[in-house]
Amino acid sequence: MTTDTIISNMTQVSFYASIGLIDTGDAISLVSRPFFVQVSEDGINWTQIGTASPQIPSSNEYAFNFYSYNIPSQLLNKDLFLRISFQGEAVKNGQVRSMSRLVIDEISITTGN
């Protein structure tokens, strides 16, 4: 996910996240992968402000953990793009790969005055 417009005076980004599958009917084991939270002044050069590996859900429930990241002081009071990237995958029997996804809920972007 990348914003297509700038956000002025961003100070913090927070959200709930979980790993989910494209097709829950497949008997697949998830592989833990991290997501990366980044900001950019120009949409080309990115500064990483956080990373985490969401909890792998059990077969019966999805766990949404809360994540919160502050904008570094050198990037405060600037116009920024936000990007949350994730490259997850699940592995079936025989090592046939299938993509998983990062599910983000209740994203909150805090801005200063």
N, C-alpha and C positions, 0 to 999 in steps of 0.2 A: 504494500500500500504506500503510495506516495501522493502528497498533496500536489494539486496542479496549480494552486495559487499560494502566494507567500502569506505567512502569518507574522504579524508585527508584534514585537516585544514579547515573544514566547518565553516563559520562565520555567514551565514544567509540563510534562506529558505523562498521563497515567491511564491505565486500562486494565481490564481483566482479560486473560488469555488462556486458551486450552488447545491441545492438539486434537484434530478431528480427521476422520477418514472421508474420502470421496464416496465410497460405497461400503456402508456398514454391513452389507450382506456377505462380503468376502471374509474369510477366516484369515486375517492378516495380523501379524505382530508389528506394532509401531516401533520405529527406531527413534531414539531421542535425538533431537537436533535443536540448536539454539536459534533464537531470532535476534535481530540486531535493530536497535533504534538509532537513527542517524538524523542529523540536521545539516542544511547547506544554505549558504547565502546565494549561490548561483544555480543550484539544481544540477551541478556537474561534480563539484568537489564536496565530498561528504565527511563529516566528523561524527564518529561513533560516540554516543552518550550513554549507551547501555546495552547489555545483552543478558539473556537468561535462557534456560532450557525448561519449557513448561513440563509439568508433571504429565506422565503418560496415563490416560484414563483407563479405568478398569473396563471390562466388557459391559458392565451395566450402568456406569455413570461417567459423566464428564466432570472433571475438576477444573474450575476456573480460579486461577491464582491472580492476585493483584500485583501489578508492577507500576512503579513510579520512578521517573527520571527527571533530574533537574538539568536545565540548560547551563553549560559551563559559563563562567563569568565573562570570558572574552567574547562570547556570542550574545550576551544580554543586550537589550535595546537595539536589536538588529532585525531586519526582515529575513525570515527563514522559511525554507521548505522543510517538511518532515517526511521521513521514510521509515517504515517498519518492514523489514525483509525477513523472509523465512524460506529455507530450502529443506523441507522435510521429505522423508520417504518412508514407506513401509516395505517390508520384505516378506514375500510369500514363500511357501515351500519351494525349494529348488532355486532360491535366490532370484526369482522373477520380481522385479521392482514395480511398485505402484506408488503414486504420489499421495502424501497426506497433506493436511492444510493446517494453518494456524487460524484459529477462530478468535477474533477480538470482539469484546463487548464493552460497552460503556466507556468509550474513549473520552478523555477529558483533556483539553489543552488550556492551560492557565496562561494568561497574559498579564503583563505589568501595566502600570498607568502611563 
